[in-house]
Amino acid sequence: MPIKIYRIKEVSEITGLKPSSIYKQIRLQLFPRGIKLTSRSTGWPSDAIEGWVNSRIKGGV
């Protein structure tokens, strides 16, 4: 399946975390960093987000 790029709203919906929590987890190096799409927008590859969710399901908190 091709990789999709998620924006923060989609990442928030998928993970159940608020954007502020996502950015805090990134600062703590507990969440995948996004990639800069433009100078003002960031996206997250679908495989990185799905991997993070799967690690939580398997108990890797």
CHARMM internal coordinates of N, CA and C (Angstrom, degrees):
IC EDIT
DIST 1 N 1 CA 1.4488
DIST 1 CA 1 C 1.5372
ANGL 1 N 1 CA 1 C 108.34
DIST 1 C 2 N 1.3327
ANGL 1 CA 1 C 2 N 117.40
DIHE 1 N 1 CA 1 C 2 N 138.70
DIST 2 N 2 CA 1.4717
ANGL 1 C 2 N 2 CA 119.46
DIHE 1 CA 1 C 2 N 2 CA -179.61
DIST 2 CA 2 C 1.5275
ANGL 2 N 2 CA 2 C 111.74
DIHE 1 C 2 N 2 CA 2 C -67.98
DIST 2 C 3 N 1.3078
ANGL 2 CA 2 C 3 N 114.87
DIHE 2 N 2 CA 2 C 3 N 151.06
DIST 3 N 3 CA 1.4637
ANGL 2 C 3 N 3 CA 120.52
DIHE 2 CA 2 C 3 N 3 CA 178.02
DIST 3 CA 3 C 1.5174
ANGL 3 N 3 CA 3 C 109.05
DIHE 2 C 3 N 3 CA 3 C -76.33
DIST 3 C 4 N 1.3050
ANGL 3 CA 3 C 4 N 116.24
DIHE 3 N 3 CA 3 C 4 N 134.60
DIST 4 N 4 CA 1.4524
ANGL 3 C 4 N 4 CA 122.96
DIHE 3 CA 3 C 4 N 4 CA 176.46
DIST 4 CA 4 C 1.5277
ANGL 4 N 4 CA 4 C 107.50
DIHE 3 C 4 N 4 CA 4 C -106.83
DIST 4 C 5 N 1.3102
ANGL 4 CA 4 C 5 N 116.44
DIHE 4 N 4 CA 4 C 5 N 151.50
DIST 5 N 5 CA 1.4602
ANGL 4 C 5 N 5 CA 121.26
DIHE 4 CA 4 C 5 N 5 CA 175.77
DIST 5 CA 5 C 1.5247
ANGL 5 N 5 CA 5 C 107.78
DIHE 4 C 5 N 5 CA 5 C -103.55
DIST 5 C 6 N 1.3323
ANGL 5 CA 5 C 6 N 115.90
DIHE 5 N 5 CA 5 C 6 N 121.71
DIST 6 N 6 CA 1.4682
ANGL 5 C 6 N 6 CA 121.58
DIHE 5 CA 5 C 6 N 6 CA 178.32
DIST 6 CA 6 C 1.5197
ANGL 6 N 6 CA 6 C 110.04
DIHE 5 C 6 N 6 CA 6 C -96.45
DIST 6 C 7 N 1.3088
ANGL 6 CA 6 C 7 N 116.10
DIHE 6 N 6 CA 6 C 7 N 141.18
DIST 7 N 7 CA 1.4572
ANGL 6 C 7 N 7 CA 121.90
DIHE 6 CA 6 C 7 N 7 CA 172.17
DIST 7 CA 7 C 1.5281
ANGL 7 N 7 CA 7 C 107.52
DIHE 6 C 7 N 7 CA 7 C -90.98
DIST 7 C 8 N 1.3250
ANGL 7 CA 7 C 8 N 117.58
DIHE 7 N 7 CA 7 C 8 N 170.58
DIST 8 N 8 CA 1.4723
ANGL 7 C 8 N 8 CA 121.78
DIHE 7 CA 7 C 8 N 8 CA -172.54
DIST 8 CA 8 C 1.5307
ANGL 8 N 8 CA 8 C 112.55
DIHE 7 C 8 N 8 CA 8 C -56.99
DIST 8 C 9 N 1.3312
ANGL 8 CA 8 C 9 N 117.66
DIHE 8 N 8 CA 8 C 9 N -37.81
DIST 9 N 9 CA 1.4657
ANGL 8 C 9 N 9 CA 119.70
DIHE 8 CA 8 C 9 N 9 CA -179.51
DIST 9 CA 9 C 1.5293
ANGL 9 N 9 CA 9 C 110.60
DIHE 8 C 9 N 9 CA 9 C -62.29
DIST 9 C 10 N 1.3217
ANGL 9 CA 9 C 10 N 116.68
DIHE 9 N 9 CA 9 C 10 N -43.20
DIST 10 N 10 CA 1.4662
ANGL 9 C 10 N 10 CA 120.72
DIHE 9 CA 9 C 10 N 10 CA 178.94
DIST 10 CA 10 C 1.5253
ANGL 10 N 10 CA 10 C 111.13
DIHE 9 C 10 N 10 CA 10 C -67.68
DIST 10 C 11 N 1.3298
ANGL 10 CA 10 C 11 N 116.82
DIHE 10 N 10 CA 10 C 11 N -41.10
DIST 11 N 11 CA 1.4662
ANGL 10 C 11 N 11 CA 120.77
DIHE 10 CA 10 C 11 N 11 CA 178.28
DIST 11 CA 11 C 1.5209
ANGL 11 N 11 CA 11 C 109.42
DIHE 10 C 11 N 11 CA 11 C -60.67
DIST 11 C 12 N 1.3203
ANGL 11 CA 11 C 12 N 116.65
DIHE 11 N 11 CA 11 C 12 N -41.71
DIST 12 N 12 CA 1.4552
ANGL 11 C 12 N 12 CA 121.72
DIHE 11 CA 11 C 12 N 12 CA 178.45
DIST 12 CA 12 C 1.5301
ANGL 12 N 12 CA 12 C 111.05
DIHE 11 C 12 N 12 CA 12 C -61.93
DIST 12 C 13 N 1.3196
ANGL 12 CA 12 C 13 N 116.69
DIHE 12 N 12 CA 12 C 13 N -44.65
DIST 13 N 13 CA 1.4648
ANGL 12 C 13 N 13 CA 120.68
DIHE 12 CA 12 C 13 N 13 CA 179.63
DIST 13 CA 13 C 1.5248
ANGL 13 N 13 CA 13 C 111.39
DIHE 12 C 13 N 13 CA 13 C -64.76
DIST 13 C 14 N 1.3185
ANGL 13 CA 13 C 14 N 117.34
DIHE 13 N 13 CA 13 C 14 N -41.49
DIST 14 N 14 CA 1.4662
ANGL 13 C 14 N 14 CA 121.77
DIHE 13 CA 13 C 14 N 14 CA -177.90
DIST 14 CA 14 C 1.5252
ANGL 14 N 14 CA 14 C 111.46
DIHE 13 C 14 N 14 CA 14 C -68.01
DIST 14 C 15 N 1.3319
ANGL 14 CA 14 C 15 N 116.40
DIHE 14 N 14 CA 14 C 15 N -43.24
DIST 15 N 15 CA 1.4692
ANGL 14 C 15 N 15 CA 120.06
DIHE 14 CA 14 C 15 N 15 CA -174.72
DIST 15 CA 15 C 1.5196
ANGL 15 N 15 CA 15 C 113.62
DIHE 14 C 15 N 15 CA 15 C -87.45
DIST 15 C 16 N 1.3190
ANGL 15 CA 15 C 16 N 116.94
DIHE 15 N 15 CA 15 C 16 N -21.68
DIST 16 N 16 CA 1.4612
ANGL 15 C 16 N 16 CA 120.14
DIHE 15 CA 15 C 16 N 16 CA -175.14
DIST 16 CA 16 C 1.5195
ANGL 16 N 16 CA 16 C 113.00
DIHE 15 C 16 N 16 CA 16 C 81.48
DIST 16 C 17 N 1.3385
ANGL 16 CA 16 C 17 N 116.82
DIHE 16 N 16 CA 16 C 17 N 6.57
DIST 17 N 17 CA 1.4617
ANGL 16 C 17 N 17 CA 121.80
DIHE 16 CA 16 C 17 N 17 CA 179.10
DIST 17 CA 17 C 1.5219
ANGL 17 N 17 CA 17 C 110.22
DIHE 16 C 17 N 17 CA 17 C -98.88
DIST 17 C 18 N 1.3139
ANGL 17 CA 17 C 18 N 116.12
DIHE 17 N 17 CA 17 C 18 N 147.47
DIST 18 N 18 CA 1.4639
ANGL 17 C 18 N 18 CA 120.39
DIHE 17 CA 17 C 18 N 18 CA 173.39
DIST 18 CA 18 C 1.5254
ANGL 18 N 18 CA 18 C 108.66
DIHE 17 C 18 N 18 CA 18 C -73.64
DIST 18 C 19 N 1.3346
ANGL 18 CA 18 C 19 N 116.92
DIHE 18 N 18 CA 18 C 19 N 152.96
DIST 19 N 19 CA 1.4684
ANGL 18 C 19 N 19 CA 119.09
DIHE 18 CA 18 C 19 N 19 CA 178.67
DIST 19 CA 19 C 1.5255
ANGL 19 N 19 CA 19 C 113.65
DIHE 18 C 19 N 19 CA 19 C -52.16
DIST 19 C 20 N 1.3289
ANGL 19 CA 19 C 20 N 117.46
DIHE 19 N 19 CA 19 C 20 N -40.08
DIST 20 N 20 CA 1.4678
ANGL 19 C 20 N 20 CA 119.11
DIHE 19 CA 19 C 20 N 20 CA -179.86
DIST 20 CA 20 C 1.5313
ANGL 20 N 20 CA 20 C 111.31
DIHE 19 C 20 N 20 CA 20 C -63.09
DIST 20 C 21 N 1.3353
ANGL 20 CA 20 C 21 N 117.42
DIHE 20 N 20 CA 20 C 21 N -35.88
DIST 21 N 21 CA 1.4667
ANGL 20 C 21 N 21 CA 121.10
DIHE 20 CA 20 C 21 N 21 CA 177.43
DIST 21 CA 21 C 1.5230
ANGL 21 N 21 CA 21 C 110.91
DIHE 20 C 21 N 21 CA 21 C -69.14
DIST 21 C 22 N 1.3265
ANGL 21 CA 21 C 22 N 116.24
DIHE 21 N 21 CA 21 C 22 N -38.06
DIST 22 N 22 CA 1.4657
ANGL 21 C 22 N 22 CA 120.21
DIHE 21 CA 21 C 22 N 22 CA 178.21
DIST 22 CA 22 C 1.5235
ANGL 22 N 22 CA 22 C 109.48
DIHE 21 C 22 N 22 CA 22 C -61.91
DIST 22 C 23 N 1.3380
ANGL 22 CA 22 C 23 N 117.25
DIHE 22 N 22 CA 22 C 23 N -47.76
DIST 23 N 23 CA 1.4602
ANGL 22 C 23 N 23 CA 120.16
DIHE 22 CA 22 C 23 N 23 CA -179.25
DIST 23 CA 23 C 1.5265
ANGL 23 N 23 CA 23 C 111.74
DIHE 22 C 23 N 23 CA 23 C -64.90
DIST 23 C 24 N 1.3284
ANGL 23 CA 23 C 24 N 117.24
DIHE 23 N 23 CA 23 C 24 N -34.47
DIST 24 N 24 CA 1.4693
ANGL 23 C 24 N 24 CA 119.85
DIHE 23 CA 23 C 24 N 24 CA 176.36
DIST 24 CA 24 C 1.5234
ANGL 24 N 24 CA 24 C 110.11
DIHE 23 C 24 N 24 CA 24 C -65.77
DIST 24 C 25 N 1.3307
ANGL 24 CA 24 C 25 N 117.35
DIHE 24 N 24 CA 24 C 25 N -43.61
DIST 25 N 25 CA 1.4615
ANGL 24 C 25 N 25 CA 121.21
DIHE 24 CA 24 C 25 N 25 CA 178.57
DIST 25 CA 25 C 1.5309
ANGL 25 N 25 CA 25 C 111.07
DIHE 24 C 25 N 25 CA 25 C -62.49
DIST 25 C 26 N 1.3371
ANGL 25 CA 25 C 26 N 116.90
DIHE 25 N 25 CA 25 C 26 N -35.24
DIST 26 N 26 CA 1.4609
ANGL 25 C 26 N 26 CA 120.43
DIHE 25 CA 25 C 26 N 26 CA 176.51
DIST 26 CA 26 C 1.5246
ANGL 26 N 26 CA 26 C 109.74
DIHE 25 C 26 N 26 CA 26 C -64.57
DIST 26 C 27 N 1.3425
ANGL 26 CA 26 C 27 N 116.84
DIHE 26 N 26 CA 26 C 27 N -45.73
DIST 27 N 27 CA 1.4726
ANGL 26 C 27 N 27 CA 120.04
DIHE 26 CA 26 C 27 N 27 CA 178.60
DIST 27 CA 27 C 1.5206
ANGL 27 N 27 CA 27 C 111.71
DIHE 26 C 27 N 27 CA 27 C -59.30
DIST 27 C 28 N 1.3229
ANGL 27 CA 27 C 28 N 116.22
DIHE 27 N 27 CA 27 C 28 N -34.76
DIST 28 N 28 CA 1.4682
ANGL 27 C 28 N 28 CA 121.49
DIHE 27 CA 27 C 28 N 28 CA 179.89
DIST 28 CA 28 C 1.5378
ANGL 28 N 28 CA 28 C 111.91
DIHE 27 C 28 N 28 CA 28 C -84.29
DIST 28 C 29 N 1.3221
ANGL 28 CA 28 C 29 N 115.98
DIHE 28 N 28 CA 28 C 29 N 2.80
DIST 29 N 29 CA 1.4601
ANGL 28 C 29 N 29 CA 123.41
DIHE 28 CA 28 C 29 N 29 CA -178.80
DIST 29 CA 29 C 1.5240
ANGL 29 N 29 CA 29 C 112.42
DIHE 28 C 29 N 29 CA 29 C 59.67
DIST 29 C 30 N 1.3404
ANGL 29 CA 29 C 30 N 115.93
DIHE 29 N 29 CA 29 C 30 N 36.62
DIST 30 N 30 CA 1.4583
ANGL 29 C 30 N 30 CA 122.02
DIHE 29 CA 29 C 30 N 30 CA 179.26
DIST 30 CA 30 C 1.5262
ANGL 30 N 30 CA 30 C 112.06
DIHE 29 C 30 N 30 CA 30 C -111.43
DIST 30 C 31 N 1.3215
ANGL 30 CA 30 C 31 N 116.72
DIHE 30 N 30 CA 30 C 31 N 2.95
DIST 31 N 31 CA 1.4645
ANGL 30 C 31 N 31 CA 122.51
DIHE 30 CA 30 C 31 N 31 CA -177.52
DIST 31 CA 31 C 1.5258
ANGL 31 N 31 CA 31 C 107.52
DIHE 30 C 31 N 31 CA 31 C -142.75
DIST 31 C 32 N 1.3370
ANGL 31 CA 31 C 32 N 117.82
DIHE 31 N 31 CA 31 C 32 N 145.25
DIST 32 N 32 CA 1.4695
ANGL 31 C 32 N 32 CA 119.65
DIHE 31 CA 31 C 32 N 32 CA -178.74
DIST 32 CA 32 C 1.5292
ANGL 32 N 32 CA 32 C 112.47
DIHE 31 C 32 N 32 CA 32 C -60.90
DIST 32 C 33 N 1.3219
ANGL 32 CA 32 C 33 N 115.75
DIHE 32 N 32 CA 32 C 33 N 137.74
DIST 33 N 33 CA 1.4593
ANGL 32 C 33 N 33 CA 121.07
DIHE 32 CA 32 C 33 N 33 CA 174.98
DIST 33 CA 33 C 1.5170
ANGL 33 N 33 CA 33 C 109.04
DIHE 32 C 33 N 33 CA 33 C -71.73
DIST 33 C 34 N 1.3086
ANGL 33 CA 33 C 34 N 115.27
DIHE 33 N 33 CA 33 C 34 N 145.45
DIST 34 N 34 CA 1.4568
ANGL 33 C 34 N 34 CA 120.13
DIHE 33 CA 33 C 34 N 34 CA 175.24
DIST 34 CA 34 C 1.5209
ANGL 34 N 34 CA 34 C 110.59
DIHE 33 C 34 N 34 CA 34 C -79.06
DIST 34 C 35 N 1.3057
ANGL 34 CA 34 C 35 N 115.05
DIHE 34 N 34 CA 34 C 35 N 172.98
DIST 35 N 35 CA 1.4575
ANGL 34 C 35 N 35 CA 121.10
DIHE 34 CA 34 C 35 N 35 CA 175.84
DIST 35 CA 35 C 1.5231
ANGL 35 N 35 CA 35 C 108.13
DIHE 34 C 35 N 35 CA 35 C -111.90
DIST 35 C 36 N 1.3184
ANGL 35 CA 35 C 36 N 116.61
DIHE 35 N 35 CA 35 C 36 N 140.04
DIST 36 N 36 CA 1.4577
ANGL 35 C 36 N 36 CA 120.98
DIHE 35 CA 35 C 36 N 36 CA 179.43
DIST 36 CA 36 C 1.5217
ANGL 36 N 36 CA 36 C 108.46
DIHE 35 C 36 N 36 CA 36 C -73.06
DIST 36 C 37 N 1.3289
ANGL 36 CA 36 C 37 N 115.99
DIHE 36 N 36 CA 36 C 37 N 122.37
DIST 37 N 37 CA 1.4553
ANGL 36 C 37 N 37 CA 121.01
DIHE 36 CA 36 C 37 N 37 CA 176.84
DIST 37 CA 37 C 1.5251
ANGL 37 N 37 CA 37 C 110.10
DIHE 36 C 37 N 37 CA 37 C -91.48
DIST 37 C 38 N 1.3246
ANGL 37 CA 37 C 38 N 115.10
DIHE 37 N 37 CA 37 C 38 N -40.60
DIST 38 N 38 CA 1.4584
ANGL 37 C 38 N 38 CA 123.34
DIHE 37 CA 37 C 38 N 38 CA 173.48
DIST 38 CA 38 C 1.5190
ANGL 38 N 38 CA 38 C 105.55
DIHE 37 C 38 N 38 CA 38 C -142.97
DIST 38 C 39 N 1.3167
ANGL 38 CA 38 C 39 N 116.69
DIHE 38 N 38 CA 38 C 39 N -176.45
DIST 39 N 39 CA 1.4617
ANGL 38 C 39 N 39 CA 118.76
DIHE 38 CA 38 C 39 N 39 CA -179.97
DIST 39 CA 39 C 1.5314
ANGL 39 N 39 CA 39 C 112.34
DIHE 38 C 39 N 39 CA 39 C -65.03
DIST 39 C 40 N 1.3312
ANGL 39 CA 39 C 40 N 117.29
DIHE 39 N 39 CA 39 C 40 N -21.09
DIST 40 N 40 CA 1.4606
ANGL 39 C 40 N 40 CA 120.34
DIHE 39 CA 39 C 40 N 40 CA -176.92
DIST 40 CA 40 C 1.5189
ANGL 40 N 40 CA 40 C 114.89
DIHE 39 C 40 N 40 CA 40 C -119.99
DIST 40 C 41 N 1.3138
ANGL 40 CA 40 C 41 N 117.93
DIHE 40 N 40 CA 40 C 41 N 7.24
DIST 41 N 41 CA 1.4644
ANGL 40 C 41 N 41 CA 118.66
DIHE 40 CA 40 C 41 N 41 CA -179.74
DIST 41 CA 41 C 1.5239
ANGL 41 N 41 CA 41 C 111.15
DIHE 40 C 41 N 41 CA 41 C -135.49
DIST 41 C 42 N 1.3189
ANGL 41 CA 41 C 42 N 114.02
DIHE 41 N 41 CA 41 C 42 N 145.08
DIST 42 N 42 CA 1.4621
ANGL 41 C 42 N 42 CA 122.55
DIHE 41 CA 41 C 42 N 42 CA -179.32
DIST 42 CA 42 C 1.5143
ANGL 42 N 42 CA 42 C 108.26
DIHE 41 C 42 N 42 CA 42 C -127.45
DIST 42 C 43 N 1.3101
ANGL 42 CA 42 C 43 N 116.35
DIHE 42 N 42 CA 42 C 43 N 145.42
DIST 43 N 43 CA 1.4526
ANGL 42 C 43 N 43 CA 121.54
DIHE 42 CA 42 C 43 N 43 CA 176.30
DIST 43 CA 43 C 1.5166
ANGL 43 N 43 CA 43 C 109.70
DIHE 42 C 43 N 43 CA 43 C -135.39
DIST 43 C 44 N 1.3071
ANGL 43 CA 43 C 44 N 115.47
DIHE 43 N 43 CA 43 C 44 N 160.91
DIST 44 N 44 CA 1.4595
ANGL 43 C 44 N 44 CA 122.13
DIHE 43 CA 43 C 44 N 44 CA 179.25
DIST 44 CA 44 C 1.5156
ANGL 44 N 44 CA 44 C 108.68
DIHE 43 C 44 N 44 CA 44 C -122.05
DIST 44 C 45 N 1.3368
ANGL 44 CA 44 C 45 N 117.62
DIHE 44 N 44 CA 44 C 45 N 129.19
DIST 45 N 45 CA 1.4684
ANGL 44 C 45 N 45 CA 120.11
DIHE 44 CA 44 C 45 N 45 CA 176.64
DIST 45 CA 45 C 1.5301
ANGL 45 N 45 CA 45 C 110.28
DIHE 44 C 45 N 45 CA 45 C -62.46
DIST 45 C 46 N 1.3144
ANGL 45 CA 45 C 46 N 115.74
DIHE 45 N 45 CA 45 C 46 N 138.75
DIST 46 N 46 CA 1.4582
ANGL 45 C 46 N 46 CA 120.27
DIHE 45 CA 45 C 46 N 46 CA -177.84
DIST 46 CA 46 C 1.5246
ANGL 46 N 46 CA 46 C 112.38
DIHE 45 C 46 N 46 CA 46 C -57.80
DIST 46 C 47 N 1.3312
ANGL 46 CA 46 C 47 N 117.78
DIHE 46 N 46 CA 46 C 47 N -36.61
DIST 47 N 47 CA 1.4658
ANGL 46 C 47 N 47 CA 118.78
DIHE 46 CA 46 C 47 N 47 CA -178.77
DIST 47 CA 47 C 1.5278
ANGL 47 N 47 CA 47 C 112.28
DIHE 46 C 47 N 47 CA 47 C -66.42
DIST 47 C 48 N 1.3444
ANGL 47 CA 47 C 48 N 117.62
DIHE 47 N 47 CA 47 C 48 N -32.46
DIST 48 N 48 CA 1.4727
ANGL 47 C 48 N 48 CA 120.57
DIHE 47 CA 47 C 48 N 48 CA 177.75
DIST 48 CA 48 C 1.5240
ANGL 48 N 48 CA 48 C 110.50
DIHE 47 C 48 N 48 CA 48 C -68.53
DIST 48 C 49 N 1.3287
ANGL 48 CA 48 C 49 N 116.81
DIHE 48 N 48 CA 48 C 49 N -42.11
DIST 49 N 49 CA 1.4693
ANGL 48 C 49 N 49 CA 120.39
DIHE 48 CA 48 C 49 N 49 CA -179.35
DIST 49 CA 49 C 1.5283
ANGL 49 N 49 CA 49 C 110.29
DIHE 48 C 49 N 49 CA 49 C -69.36
DIST 49 C 50 N 1.3162
ANGL 49 CA 49 C 50 N 116.71
DIHE 49 N 49 CA 49 C 50 N -44.06
DIST 50 N 50 CA 1.4607
ANGL 49 C 50 N 50 CA 120.04
DIHE 49 CA 49 C 50 N 50 CA 178.69
DIST 50 CA 50 C 1.5258
ANGL 50 N 50 CA 50 C 111.30
DIHE 49 C 50 N 50 CA 50 C -62.98
DIST 50 C 51 N 1.3279
ANGL 50 CA 50 C 51 N 117.12
DIHE 50 N 50 CA 50 C 51 N -37.91
DIST 51 N 51 CA 1.4634
ANGL 50 C 51 N 51 CA 120.75
DIHE 50 CA 50 C 51 N 51 CA 176.41
DIST 51 CA 51 C 1.5126
ANGL 51 N 51 CA 51 C 111.88
DIHE 50 C 51 N 51 CA 51 C -63.57
DIST 51 C 52 N 1.3440
ANGL 51 CA 51 C 52 N 116.59
DIHE 51 N 51 CA 51 C 52 N -41.62
DIST 52 N 52 CA 1.4624
ANGL 51 C 52 N 52 CA 120.97
DIHE 51 CA 51 C 52 N 52 CA 178.92
DIST 52 CA 52 C 1.5311
ANGL 52 N 52 CA 52 C 109.98
DIHE 51 C 52 N 52 CA 52 C -63.37
DIST 52 C 53 N 1.3347
ANGL 52 CA 52 C 53 N 116.70
DIHE 52 N 52 CA 52 C 53 N -46.30
DIST 53 N 53 CA 1.4680
ANGL 52 C 53 N 53 CA 120.73
DIHE 52 CA 52 C 53 N 53 CA 179.88
DIST 53 CA 53 C 1.5288
ANGL 53 N 53 CA 53 C 109.83
DIHE 52 C 53 N 53 CA 53 C -61.24
DIST 53 C 54 N 1.3258
ANGL 53 CA 53 C 54 N 116.78
DIHE 53 N 53 CA 53 C 54 N -44.86
DIST 54 N 54 CA 1.4699
ANGL 53 C 54 N 54 CA 119.93
DIHE 53 CA 53 C 54 N 54 CA 179.94
DIST 54 CA 54 C 1.5231
ANGL 54 N 54 CA 54 C 112.22
DIHE 53 C 54 N 54 CA 54 C -61.95
DIST 54 C 55 N 1.3327
ANGL 54 CA 54 C 55 N 116.55
DIHE 54 N 54 CA 54 C 55 N -36.89
DIST 55 N 55 CA 1.4630
ANGL 54 C 55 N 55 CA 118.88
DIHE 54 CA 54 C 55 N 55 CA 178.22
DIST 55 CA 55 C 1.5248
ANGL 55 N 55 CA 55 C 111.41
DIHE 54 C 55 N 55 CA 55 C -66.06
DIST 55 C 56 N 1.3365
ANGL 55 CA 55 C 56 N 117.73
DIHE 55 N 55 CA 55 C 56 N -32.58
DIST 56 N 56 CA 1.4573
ANGL 55 C 56 N 56 CA 121.11
DIHE 55 CA 55 C 56 N 56 CA 177.10
DIST 56 CA 56 C 1.5210
ANGL 56 N 56 CA 56 C 110.29
DIHE 55 C 56 N 56 CA 56 C -70.29
DIST 56 C 57 N 1.3359
ANGL 56 CA 56 C 57 N 115.93
DIHE 56 N 56 CA 56 C 57 N -39.14
DIST 57 N 57 CA 1.4738
ANGL 56 C 57 N 57 CA 120.62
DIHE 56 CA 56 C 57 N 57 CA 179.64
DIST 57 CA 57 C 1.5170
ANGL 57 N 57 CA 57 C 110.08
DIHE 56 C 57 N 57 CA 57 C -63.53
DIST 57 C 58 N 1.3329
ANGL 57 CA 57 C 58 N 116.75
DIHE 57 N 57 CA 57 C 58 N -38.89
DIST 58 N 58 CA 1.4696
ANGL 57 C 58 N 58 CA 121.49
DIHE 57 CA 57 C 58 N 58 CA -178.41
DIST 58 CA 58 C 1.5243
ANGL 58 N 58 CA 58 C 112.60
DIHE 57 C 58 N 58 CA 58 C -79.89
DIST 58 C 59 N 1.3313
ANGL 58 CA 58 C 59 N 117.11
DIHE 58 N 58 CA 58 C 59 N 0.29
DIST 59 N 59 CA 1.4560
ANGL 58 C 59 N 59 CA 119.79
DIHE 58 CA 58 C 59 N 59 CA 175.65
DIST 59 CA 59 C 1.5099
ANGL 59 N 59 CA 59 C 114.91
DIHE 58 C 59 N 59 CA 59 C 92.07
DIST 59 C 60 N 1.3152
ANGL 59 CA 59 C 60 N 117.54
DIHE 59 N 59 CA 59 C 60 N 23.74
DIST 60 N 60 CA 1.4435
ANGL 59 C 60 N 60 CA 119.88
DIHE 59 CA 59 C 60 N 60 CA -178.38
DIST 60 CA 60 C 1.5177
ANGL 60 N 60 CA 60 C 114.34
DIHE 59 C 60 N 60 CA 60 C -91.31
DIST 60 C 61 N 1.3141
ANGL 60 CA 60 C 61 N 117.52
DIHE 60 N 60 CA 60 C 61 N 30.18
DIST 61 N 61 CA 1.4739
ANGL 60 C 61 N 61 CA 120.62
DIHE 60 CA 60 C 61 N 61 CA -178.09
DIST 61 CA 61 C 1.4893
ANGL 61 N 61 CA 61 C 110.05
DIHE 60 C 61 N 61 CA 61 C -68.36
END
COOR INIT
IC SEED 1 N 1 CA 1 C
IC BUILD
